[in-house]
């Protein structure tokens, strides 16, 4: 089962059925989708994906995924999972725009890195950040992520693959 995690200010909680509206609202936000480098997904598809977390992902322990909470308020989404994007585990973070620029992203990544090292035994973790997402790329540099390569999508968009040692993360 995906464990509950805690950082100084944040709680990472496995999703519950009553969290569906938060998940959908976050991933239907145009700014969030833009900076995650994804198209807007129809609401019905997001609801199906959310329910799959509860009925497939958690029961089969496919990967770890959480809702991120600050002072009992849902502020985002976080995952650590194997993906086809990298040869290893990828950290995925999406925060609501109201919480950008407050150090929350740094704290989420630190929490995920600690989990990756302590609970999953990972030596490194990857991230995929849109080349135009200067704020997230700056965050990655500050935390010690190193560029691996640029990935060019079929539509011409460029994504920077980055990697960090989980034992040397700052």
Secondary structure by P-SEA (a helix, b strand, c coil): cbbbbbcccbbbbcccccaaaaaaaaaacaaaaaaaccccccaaaaaaaaaaaaccccccccbbbbbbbccccccbbbbbccccccccbbbbbbbcccccccaaaaaaaaaaaaaacccccccbbbbbbbccaaaaaaaaaaacccccbbbbcccbbbbbbbbbcccccc
